Amino acid sequence: MSYLHRMTCRTDGIRAVAPVRWRGLDGVASVYWQAEAQAGATGYYLSPDPRIVFFLNDVSDHILISNRDAGMAAHARPMMRALYVPAGMPIWSSFTGAHHFAHLDLHIHRDRLLRFLSPSLGASDALSVLRRPVEIQDAPALSVLAGLLVDEVSQPARHPVFAENLVGSIATGLLDIPPQGQDSASGGLTPAQMRRLTARLHARQDRRMTVAEMAAAVGLSESWFAAVFKQTTGQTPLQWQLAQRIAQAQRLLTDRALTVADVAAHLGFSDQAHLTRAFRQVAGETPAAWRRMRIAE
């Protein structure tokens, strides 16, 4: 399948430091970038086809991303090393400091991925998988595969089928594919989806997300997400989120330098009384009583 990828890309303060290397494969455009960014550099990316981004070095301390325009202040999260970005999902990025980085971009025609996945998963499940974004930080096996593919993109030495199979292995290793025999539609959220959602929530200081934001984090509609979330956890998304916020409040309360009012402000509660009501609802006692008991221990 001949394929010429299309992507809207606008950057400011980012420049290539070496010639961009690319190689066209069956339904895939593989591009290897080496670049540097100034502090405050920004980018915007939107593609009509799915893509995989794999950083060859850790950028989580240097790059923030959001899927919302002007959403950096409230919705930013660290850029992970490996990302699967579904077709049509926009990304805004911002650099917190000057940084040199290298990454592999795989622009893949949707039909190529479906042709690869459908024989094993079925067409319906394959489509569902392609709608779910993925962001992971630790991927040692994928790092090895990405390194081999970078070599084949930079200096092709083997038949294209070798590089094409590397792309397939990277895709199947990164995509959120349920274990064999587990149907994500009927069995609730997958472990990978729950890990992604938890990581996204914990990236927020106040541990707050709307149900729509939680659903978007795992690539589901809001109504379907609410149903499968309760099936998975036995709680509604907001009950689960409140429990996560109170767990963070308990961690903060172990710091004697923080007052209960400080903890309330840190987690976005309107005041100390608001935190106290929520804390009692989840933990069965007030923050002050919980703290006294733990300090006494």
Secondary structure per residue as TSV (DSSP state, phi and psi in degrees):
chain	resnum	aa	ss	phi	psi
A	1	M	-	360.0	112.7
A	2	S	-	-71.0	144.6
A	3	Y	-	-152.5	127.8
A	4	L	-	-119.4	111.3
A	5	H	-	-72.8	154.2
A	6	R	-	-127.7	132.1
A	7	M	-	-152.3	133.4
A	8	T	E	-80.5	125.2
A	9	C	E	-142.0	121.1
A	10	R	E	-128.8	124.6
A	11	T	E	-129.8	155.4
A	12	D	E	-141.9	120.4
A	13	G	E	88.2	12.1
A	14	I	E	-121.2	133.8
A	15	R	E	-142.7	147.7
A	16	A	E	-72.1	141.1
A	17	V	S	-110.4	0.9
A	18	A	S	-151.8	157.9
A	19	P	-	-55.4	135.5
A	20	V	-	-71.0	131.0
A	21	R	E	-104.0	137.4
A	22	W	E	-146.4	157.4
A	23	R	E	-147.4	126.5
A	24	G	E	-84.0	131.5
A	25	L	E	-126.0	-171.9
A	26	D	T	-68.4	100.6
A	27	G	T	72.4	14.2
A	28	V	E	-137.8	136.2
A	29	A	E	-110.8	115.4
A	30	S	E	-102.6	125.1
A	31	V	E	-129.7	131.4
A	32	Y	E	-114.4	122.3
A	33	W	E	-114.6	141.0
A	34	Q	E	-123.4	124.1
A	35	A	E	-147.7	170.2
A	36	E	E	-137.3	152.3
A	37	A	E	-131.0	147.2
A	38	Q	E	-83.2	160.0
A	39	A	E	-59.7	131.2
A	40	G	E	88.1	-0.6
A	41	A	E	-61.6	148.7
A	42	T	E	-133.4	160.3
A	43	G	E	-149.8	155.9
A	44	Y	E	-137.5	133.0
A	45	Y	E	-138.7	133.0
A	46	L	E	-149.9	124.9
A	47	S	-	-126.4	142.0
A	48	P	S	-78.4	-5.1
A	49	D	S	-121.8	159.0
A	50	P	-	-63.7	154.1
A	51	R	E	-149.1	156.0
A	52	I	E	-118.8	132.4
A	53	V	E	-119.0	125.4
A	54	F	E	-128.7	116.5
A	55	F	E	-85.8	136.0
A	56	L	S	-82.0	-10.5
A	57	N	S	-136.4	163.0
A	58	D	-	-74.4	126.0
A	59	V	-	-119.7	7.4
A	60	S	T	-64.1	-25.6
A	61	D	T	-87.8	-3.7
A	62	H	T	-119.8	-24.9
A	63	I	E	-123.2	130.3
A	64	L	E	-108.2	145.4
A	65	I	E	-132.8	159.3
A	66	S	E	-150.4	154.4
A	67	N	S	-100.7	13.2
A	68	R	S	-123.6	138.8
A	69	D	T	-64.0	133.5
A	70	A	T	56.4	32.0
A	71	G	-	-102.9	10.4
A	72	M	H	-62.9	-39.1
A	73	A	H	-64.8	-43.0
A	74	A	H	-104.3	-22.4
A	75	H	H	-126.2	12.3
A	76	A	-	-73.2	151.5
A	77	R	E	-144.5	158.4
A	78	P	E	-67.2	143.0
A	79	M	-	-70.6	127.4
A	80	M	-	-87.1	170.5
A	81	R	S	-74.2	-32.5
A	82	A	E	-128.2	129.1
A	83	L	E	-132.7	138.4
A	84	Y	E	-109.5	122.2
A	85	V	E	-112.6	112.0
A	86	P	-	-61.3	158.9
A	87	A	T	-56.7	134.6
A	88	G	T	81.4	3.0
A	89	M	-	-91.1	118.0
A	90	P	-	-80.9	152.1
A	91	I	E	-134.6	129.1
A	92	W	E	-106.7	139.8
A	93	S	E	-129.8	155.0
A	94	S	E	-148.1	135.7
A	95	F	E	-94.1	130.3
A	96	T	S	-82.6	-15.1
A	97	G	S	-164.4	168.5
A	98	A	-	-62.4	140.2
A	99	H	E	-158.6	140.6
A	100	H	E	-101.3	134.1
A	101	F	E	-148.6	164.2
A	102	A	E	-139.5	139.5
A	103	H	E	-150.1	156.2
A	104	L	E	-105.2	125.2
A	105	D	E	-107.4	127.6
A	106	L	E	-116.4	107.1
A	107	H	E	-94.5	116.5
A	108	I	E	-121.6	127.6
A	109	H	-	-62.4	133.8
A	110	R	H	-55.0	-41.4
A	111	D	H	-64.4	-30.8
A	112	R	H	-66.0	-43.7
A	113	L	H	-65.7	-41.8
A	114	L	H	-63.4	-41.1
A	115	R	H	-63.2	-30.9
A	116	F	H	-78.7	-39.1
A	117	L	H	-91.5	-32.8
A	118	S	H	-60.0	-39.6
A	119	P	H	-57.5	-32.3
A	120	S	H	-92.2	-36.5
A	121	L	H	-100.8	-22.4
A	122	G	-	90.6	150.4
A	123	A	H	-62.1	-41.9
A	124	S	H	-65.4	-47.5
A	125	D	H	-67.7	-35.1
A	126	A	H	-62.6	-42.9
A	127	L	H	-62.2	-40.3
A	128	S	H	-62.7	-42.7
A	129	V	H	-60.7	-40.9
A	130	L	H	-70.5	-15.2
A	131	R	T	-88.4	-9.5
A	132	R	S	-97.4	115.7
A	133	P	-	-68.6	154.1
A	134	V	E	-137.0	136.5
A	135	E	E	-139.7	118.9
A	136	I	E	-133.7	151.2
A	137	Q	S	-100.5	-43.3
A	138	D	-	-103.0	111.4
A	139	A	-	-147.0	67.0
A	140	P	H	-60.1	-40.1
A	141	A	H	-66.1	-41.5
A	142	L	H	-66.2	-31.6
A	143	S	H	-61.1	-40.5
A	144	V	H	-63.5	-46.4
A	145	L	H	-63.4	-41.4
A	146	A	H	-63.4	-39.9
A	147	G	H	-62.2	-41.4
A	148	L	H	-63.4	-39.6
A	149	L	H	-70.1	-37.8
A	150	V	H	-57.4	-42.5
A	151	D	H	-59.8	-42.1
A	152	E	H	-73.2	-26.6
A	153	V	H	-77.1	-41.7
A	154	S	H	-73.7	-44.7
A	155	Q	S	-141.5	83.1
A	156	P	-	-55.2	128.3
A	157	A	-	-128.1	-10.5
A	158	R	S	-129.1	171.8
A	159	H	-	-59.5	144.7
A	160	P	H	-54.0	-25.0
A	161	V	H	-61.9	-29.4
A	162	F	H	-65.2	-48.9
A	163	A	H	-64.6	-38.4
A	164	E	H	-64.1	-37.4
A	165	N	H	-72.5	-31.0
A	166	L	H	-62.7	-42.3
A	167	V	H	-60.2	-44.6
A	168	G	H	-61.9	-40.3
A	169	S	H	-67.5	-40.1
A	170	I	H	-63.7	-44.1
A	171	A	H	-62.5	-48.2
A	172	T	H	-70.6	-27.4
A	173	G	H	-75.1	-24.8
A	174	L	H	-97.6	-38.6
A	175	L	S	-61.9	151.4
A	176	D	-	-84.1	79.6
A	177	I	-	-101.8	119.6
A	178	P	-	-60.8	150.9
A	179	P	-	-57.4	154.1
A	180	Q	T	-57.3	132.0
A	181	G	T	92.4	-9.3
A	182	Q	-	-105.2	122.1
A	183	D	-	-99.6	111.8
A	184	S	H	-64.4	-27.5
A	185	A	H	-70.1	-36.2
A	186	S	H	-102.7	-17.5
A	187	G	H	-104.1	12.1
A	188	G	-	87.9	-166.1
A	189	L	S	-72.3	147.4
A	190	T	-	-77.9	159.7
A	191	P	H	-55.9	-36.9
A	192	A	H	-65.3	-39.0
A	193	Q	H	-65.0	-41.8
A	194	M	H	-65.4	-39.5
A	195	R	H	-63.4	-41.9
A	196	R	H	-64.9	-42.4
A	197	L	H	-65.1	-43.5
A	198	T	H	-63.3	-43.4
A	199	A	H	-63.2	-40.5
A	200	R	H	-64.4	-40.9
A	201	L	H	-67.0	-42.5
A	202	H	H	-70.8	-15.8
A	203	A	T	-74.8	-13.2
A	204	R	S	-94.5	129.1
A	205	Q	T	-58.5	-40.4
A	206	D	T	-89.3	-0.2
A	207	R	-	55.4	41.5
A	208	R	-	-122.9	131.7
A	209	M	-	-145.0	148.0
A	210	T	-	-76.4	162.7
A	211	V	H	-61.0	-37.0
A	212	A	H	-62.4	-40.2
A	213	E	H	-67.6	-38.9
A	214	M	H	-65.2	-42.4
A	215	A	H	-62.2	-43.6
A	216	A	H	-63.4	-32.1
A	217	A	H	-63.9	-26.7
A	218	V	T	-113.1	9.6
A	219	G	T	73.5	31.6
A	220	L	-	-122.3	160.4
A	221	S	-	-69.4	156.7
A	222	E	H	-61.6	-43.8
A	223	S	H	-68.4	-42.2
A	224	W	H	-68.5	-39.6
A	225	F	H	-58.8	-46.3
A	226	A	H	-59.5	-38.7
A	227	A	H	-70.3	-48.5
A	228	V	H	-74.6	-24.6
A	229	F	H	-65.5	-46.4
A	230	K	H	-65.6	-35.1
A	231	Q	H	-64.0	-33.4
A	232	T	H	-78.6	-44.7
A	233	T	H	-108.6	-16.4
A	234	G	S	79.7	3.4
A	235	Q	S	-126.1	158.5
A	236	T	-	-74.6	160.6
A	237	P	H	-55.5	-39.7
A	238	L	H	-73.7	-33.1
A	239	Q	H	-63.9	-43.5
A	240	W	H	-62.5	-44.3
A	241	Q	H	-62.1	-41.9
A	242	L	H	-61.9	-40.8
A	243	A	H	-62.7	-38.1
A	244	Q	H	-65.3	-38.3
A	245	R	H	-68.8	-39.2
A	246	I	H	-70.1	-35.2
A	247	A	H	-61.4	-39.6
A	248	Q	H	-68.6	-37.5
A	249	A	H	-60.0	-40.3
A	250	Q	H	-63.9	-39.2
A	251	R	H	-64.0	-41.1
A	252	L	H	-69.0	-33.9
A	253	L	H	-66.4	-18.5
A	254	T	T	-74.0	-11.5
A	255	D	-	-89.0	107.5
A	256	R	T	-66.6	-16.9
A	257	A	T	-74.1	-16.4
A	258	L	S	-96.9	132.9
A	259	T	-	-82.0	166.0
A	260	V	H	-60.5	-37.6
A	261	A	H	-63.9	-37.2
A	262	D	H	-61.6	-44.2
A	263	V	H	-63.1	-42.3
A	264	A	H	-59.2	-45.0
A	265	A	H	-66.1	-40.0
A	266	H	H	-60.7	-36.5
A	267	L	T	-98.0	8.2
A	268	G	T	79.6	15.3
A	269	F	-	-75.6	150.1
A	270	S	S	-64.5	-33.5
A	271	D	S	-166.0	-178.2
A	272	Q	H	-63.1	-36.8
A	273	A	H	-64.6	-37.7
A	274	H	H	-63.6	-46.0
A	275	L	H	-61.2	-42.2
A	276	T	H	-60.6	-43.6
A	277	R	H	-62.6	-45.9
A	278	A	H	-67.4	-39.4
A	279	F	H	-63.5	-44.9
A	280	R	H	-63.7	-37.0
A	281	Q	H	-61.8	-38.5
A	282	V	H	-91.3	-45.5
A	283	A	H	-97.5	-13.1
A	284	G	S	83.4	4.9
A	285	E	S	-153.5	170.4
A	286	T	-	-78.9	159.5
A	287	P	H	-58.2	-40.6
A	288	A	H	-63.5	-43.1
A	289	A	H	-66.2	-40.7
A	290	W	H	-61.4	-43.7
A	291	R	H	-65.0	-44.3
A	292	R	H	-59.7	-40.9
A	293	M	H	-66.5	-41.3
A	294	R	H	-70.7	-37.8
A	295	I	H	-67.0	-36.6
A	296	A	H	-65.1	-32.1
A	297	E	-	-68.2	360.0
